[in-house]
Amino acid sequence: MLNRVVLVGRLTKDPDLRYTPNGVAVANFTVAVNRPFSNQQGNREADFINCVIWRRQAENLANYMKKGSMIGVDGRIQTRSFDGQDGKRVFITEVVAESVQFLESKGSSQGGQNMQGSPAPNTSNQGSSNQNQSGFGQSQQEDNNPFENSGEPVDLSDDDLPF
């Protein structure tokens, strides 16, 4: 059996971070996901999907993402029910997120623009010092790319393909 959900959308509000009595972090959030088609008036509609995430990822989501941030969610659908204050049975369907990917940096505007002009952060100083010691700079690596700006087809025979 399979229960798998993958969503890409924007947060409708800041994630709601709370802690259980045992100190486990849990965050509730809603993702707005555009439908792939337009309605009869030509407008794109969206679905608003309730999600929950636990532990360290819940804290990261609450600390780094806010209303309008684009995220990717990988998880599963879960249903639960309880008796409401009026005595009626209430059913909840939500996505239990197993992982959340931040598809925009914290400083990005919520209009969907990304930071194309800023360099990617270097997570390892050792890797950059090895690159400089080897004598290959950024411009030399770009000059060695045989497929860049050639515009010509690549000559491959069927024997060269792995399948």
Secondary structure, 3 states (H helix, E strand, C coil): CCCCEEEEEEECCCCEEEECCCCCEEEEEEEEEEEEEECCCCCEEEEEEEEEEEHHHHHHHHHHCCCCCEEEEEEEEEEEEEECCCCCEEEEEEEEEEEEEECCCCCCCCCCCCCCCCCCCCCCHHHHHHHHHCCCCHHHHHHCCCCCCCCCCCCCCHHHCCC
